[in-house]
Amino acid sequence: MQKLKQRWEIQKNWQILFPILGVILTLLTTYFVSYKIIAAFKFVSTLLQWGLILANTLLLYFIFVKFFLWCFKKLENRWKTNFKWEMIAIFIVFALTGSASGKLAGPLVHWIGLDNDNVPGAIYWTLRILLIFPIYQILLVVIGWLFGQYRFFWDFEKKMLKRMGLGAFLP
């Protein structure tokens, strides 16, 4: 436990939540991906199917962890954080925000009255993707605030909007 605290620069016990949450969310993600991949083969034996899902989950987990650690090294100097555990929190916020904005865009398009049934597919998907952008921007700051990273995400948001030429809308 002490090695973990030193590696991620954890000073307070509540900060251990982020590495633990990172492990759990990575395991869940790799499980869902593995389940979808293996289920596509429609095995007759459920025992074989679950064995393959478990093996694939573990393999993908280690691949994902290696990738995330590589990303941490690449972004460590670019993102200004006080502690390494904050990098985990930032990655979790990006993951949750991307997933949530993608999920929320569908019901929002439906609520507006634009469905696949009454609008051509190209228009439907174009509008849905265009709706993801503002949802993502709002959720990024809100979820970042919930994870204690408001300052990082507000600065990130301002920089992104300025690069897109939308800096005039910022205070």
C-alpha positions as CSV (number, residue, x, y, z in Angstrom):
1,M,0.0,0.0,0.0
2,Q,2.9,2.4,0.8
3,K,4.4,1.8,-2.7
4,L,1.0,2.7,-4.3
5,K,0.8,5.9,-2.2
6,Q,4.3,6.9,-3.1
7,R,3.9,6.2,-6.8
8,W,0.7,8.3,-7.1
9,E,1.8,10.9,-4.6
10,I,-1.1,10.2,-2.3
11,Q,-1.0,12.3,0.9
12,K,-4.5,11.7,2.3
13,N,-6.3,8.4,2.6
14,W,-9.4,9.5,0.6
15,Q,-7.1,10.1,-2.5
16,I,-6.6,6.3,-2.7
17,L,-10.1,6.3,-4.1
18,F,-8.9,7.4,-7.6
19,P,-6.4,4.6,-8.3
20,I,-9.0,2.1,-6.9
21,L,-11.8,3.7,-9.1
22,G,-9.4,3.6,-12.1
23,V,-8.8,-0.1,-11.6
24,I,-12.5,-0.9,-11.2
25,L,-13.6,1.2,-14.2
26,T,-10.8,-0.2,-16.4
27,L,-11.9,-3.8,-15.4
28,L,-15.5,-3.0,-16.2
29,T,-14.6,-1.4,-19.6
30,T,-12.5,-4.4,-20.6
31,Y,-15.3,-6.8,-19.4
32,F,-17.9,-5.0,-21.5
33,V,-15.6,-5.0,-24.6
34,S,-14.7,-8.6,-24.1
35,Y,-18.3,-9.6,-23.6
36,K,-19.4,-7.9,-26.9
37,I,-16.5,-9.5,-28.8
38,I,-17.0,-13.0,-27.5
39,A,-20.8,-12.8,-27.6
40,A,-20.6,-12.0,-31.4
41,F,-19.2,-15.6,-32.0
42,K,-22.4,-17.2,-30.4
43,F,-20.8,-20.1,-28.7
44,V,-22.9,-23.1,-27.9
45,S,-21.1,-23.7,-24.6
46,T,-21.7,-21.0,-22.1
47,L,-18.8,-22.3,-19.9
48,L,-16.4,-21.9,-22.8
49,Q,-17.9,-18.5,-23.6
50,W,-17.4,-17.2,-20.0
51,G,-13.9,-18.7,-19.9
52,L,-13.0,-16.8,-23.1
53,I,-14.6,-13.6,-21.7
54,L,-12.6,-13.9,-18.5
55,A,-9.3,-14.5,-20.4
56,N,-10.0,-11.7,-22.9
57,T,-10.9,-9.3,-20.1
58,L,-7.6,-10.0,-18.3
59,L,-5.6,-9.6,-21.5
60,L,-7.4,-6.4,-22.4
61,Y,-7.0,-5.1,-18.9
62,F,-3.3,-5.4,-19.0
63,I,-3.2,-3.8,-22.5
64,F,-5.3,-0.9,-21.3
65,V,-3.3,-0.4,-18.2
66,K,0.0,-0.3,-20.2
67,F,-1.6,2.2,-22.6
68,F,-2.9,4.4,-19.8
69,L,0.5,4.4,-18.0
70,W,2.1,5.4,-21.3
71,C,-0.4,8.2,-21.7
72,F,0.4,9.4,-18.1
73,K,4.0,9.6,-19.0
74,K,3.3,11.6,-22.2
75,L,0.9,14.0,-20.5
76,E,2.6,14.4,-17.2
77,N,4.6,17.4,-18.2
78,R,1.9,18.9,-20.5
79,W,-0.9,18.9,-17.9
80,K,-0.2,21.0,-14.9
81,T,-1.3,18.9,-11.9
82,N,0.0,19.0,-8.3
83,F,0.0,15.3,-7.8
84,K,0.0,12.2,-10.0
85,W,-3.3,10.9,-8.5
86,E,-4.9,13.9,-10.2
87,M,-4.0,12.4,-13.6
88,I,-6.2,9.4,-12.8
89,A,-9.1,11.7,-11.8
90,I,-8.7,13.6,-15.0
91,F,-8.7,10.4,-17.1
92,I,-11.8,9.2,-15.3
93,V,-13.5,12.6,-15.9
94,F,-12.7,12.4,-19.7
95,A,-14.0,8.8,-19.9
96,L,-17.3,9.6,-18.0
97,T,-17.9,12.8,-19.9
98,G,-17.4,11.2,-23.3
99,S,-19.7,8.2,-22.5
100,A,-22.3,10.4,-20.9
101,S,-22.5,12.9,-23.7
102,G,-22.8,10.2,-26.3
103,K,-25.6,8.6,-24.3
104,L,-27.5,11.8,-23.6
105,A,-27.5,13.0,-27.2
106,G,-29.9,10.2,-28.3
107,P,-32.7,11.1,-25.9
108,L,-32.1,14.8,-26.5
109,V,-32.5,14.3,-30.3
110,H,-35.7,12.2,-29.6
111,W,-37.0,14.9,-27.2
112,I,-36.5,17.6,-30.0
113,G,-38.7,15.3,-32.2
114,L,-36.0,14.1,-34.6
115,D,-35.9,10.3,-34.8
116,N,-34.5,7.9,-37.3
117,D,-38.2,7.3,-38.4
118,N,-39.0,10.8,-39.4
119,V,-35.6,12.3,-40.5
120,P,-33.2,10.8,-43.0
121,G,-30.3,8.9,-41.4
122,A,-27.6,11.4,-42.5
123,I,-29.4,14.3,-41.0
124,Y,-30.3,12.4,-37.8
125,W,-26.7,11.4,-37.2
126,T,-25.3,14.8,-38.1
127,L,-27.6,16.5,-35.6
128,R,-26.9,13.9,-32.9
129,I,-23.1,14.4,-33.3
130,L,-23.5,18.2,-33.3
131,L,-25.5,17.9,-30.1
132,I,-22.8,15.9,-28.5
133,F,-20.4,18.8,-28.6
134,P,-22.2,21.3,-26.3
135,I,-23.3,18.4,-24.0
136,Y,-19.7,17.4,-23.7
137,Q,-18.5,20.9,-23.0
138,I,-21.0,21.4,-20.1
139,L,-20.5,17.9,-18.7
140,L,-16.7,18.2,-18.8
141,V,-16.8,21.2,-16.4
142,V,-19.5,19.7,-14.2
143,I,-18.0,16.2,-13.8
144,G,-14.6,17.8,-13.4
145,W,-15.9,19.9,-10.6
146,L,-17.5,16.7,-9.0
147,F,-14.0,15.1,-9.1
148,G,-12.3,18.1,-7.6
149,Q,-10.6,19.1,-10.9
150,Y,-12.7,22.2,-11.7
151,R,-9.7,24.5,-12.3
152,F,-8.0,22.1,-14.7
153,F,-11.2,21.5,-16.8
154,W,-12.2,25.2,-16.8
155,D,-8.8,26.1,-18.1
156,F,-8.9,23.2,-20.6
157,E,-12.4,24.4,-21.8
158,K,-11.3,28.0,-22.3
159,K,-8.2,26.9,-24.3
160,M,-10.3,24.5,-26.5
161,L,-13.0,27.1,-27.2
162,K,-10.3,29.8,-28.0
163,R,-8.7,27.4,-30.5
164,M,-12.0,26.8,-32.2
165,G,-12.6,30.6,-32.5
166,L,-15.3,30.6,-29.9
167,G,-13.3,32.6,-27.3
168,A,-15.6,35.6,-27.7
169,F,-18.3,33.7,-25.8
170,L,-16.1,33.3,-22.7
171,P,-16.2,35.7,-19.8
